[in-house]
Amino acid sequence: MPSTSRTVQSVENIGRLLELFTVETPEIGVTEAAQHLEMSKSSVHALLTALTHIGLLHRVVTGRYRLGFQVLALNSVLMSHTPWRRIAREEMTHLADAVGEPVHLAVLDGGQAICIDKVEGNAPLANTPIGGILPPHATALGKIILAHQTADEIARWYQSGTLRMYTPNTIVSLDELLSDLAHSRERGYALAVEERATGICSIAAPIFDPNGEVIAAMSISTSAKRFAARKPGLVTHLREATATTSRRIGYVENSGSEDGLYWHSIRGRAMLRRRSVRRGSEAVLGIEASR
């Protein structure tokens, strides 16, 4: 039997391997993967074969590998138990109609910002596809979620202290990033001014769950040419949309209540529960997340 440390390392290697598949790189071969992971070809081949056997990967006739449809099945399970996404989608649609610019929704997972939904705007603009991975330090979506993480968590994700540069405006030092995050948290929204892509600016604000935790962020993207003139109005519209989304999923700002609200899965359906500190009891509220 392999040791616990070896088992954990194998799982981590599987995670690193799956991260190689992106919108830009939908296929990968054994040699290429081995080079990226700095592992032997035999070890990488074994991982690829195992993942193919369980349907997470698919081997094409050329001998290269793609994601398998089992990933889609897992995605369906995940999205069906993310009830607040429907509410966010409704508010994103209203927001995109109001401002005419692309609106994105993202979550933070494993130190990466992942786009889970988007609504196109009227103005043509290159934007991130659903499922796209965003560098948190170089995007407004990533920064506003990072702004509500602990300093220890942020330091763990950026252990080297240096950050990848995408444009001359990208923040590349941890100290500068922490300063930017503190400012973003204080004002309630984050900015990315041509930090990931030249010519594109974005504004993002957080979405809170009933427990007061940031579970996602919503953003508006626009061209650098329009940004300065439109910024005040975009900020106002965005903050109204995220506040409405948070409120609709059960968040009450500065409620001062001793009763804690939290989502709880009951027989596969998300229900909103209230934990009463004073009575030491729990009650299921008449609120069920519809999908």
Sequence and secondary structure as in RCSB ss.txt:
>XXXX:A:sequence
MPSTSRTVQSVENIGRLLELFTVETPEIGVTEAAQHLEMSKSSVHALLTALTHIGLLHRVVTGRYRLGFQVLALN
SVLMSHTPWRRIAREEMTHLADAVGEPVHLAVLDGGQAICIDKVEGNAPLANTPIGGILPPHATALGKIILAHQT
ADEIARWYQSGTLRMYTPNTIVSLDELLSDLAHSRERGYALAVEERATGICSIAAPIFDPNGEVIAAMSISTSAK
RFAARKPGLVTHLREATATTSRRIGYVENSGSEDGLYWHSIRGRAMLRRRSVRRGSEAVLGIEASR
>XXXX:A:secstr
   HHHHHHHHHHHHHHHTT  SS   B HHHHHHHHT  HHHHHHHHHHHHHTTSEEE TTS EEE THHHHHH
HHHHHT THHHHHHHHHHHHHHHH S EEEEEEETTEEEEEEEE  SS      TT EE GGGSHHHHHHHTTS 
HHHHHHHTTTSB   SSTTS  BHHHHHHHHHHHHHHT EEEESSSSTTEEEEEEEEE TTS EEEEEEEEEEHH
HHHHHHHHHHHHHHHHHHHHHHHTT  TT   SEEEEEEEETTEEEEEEEETTTTEEEEEEEE   
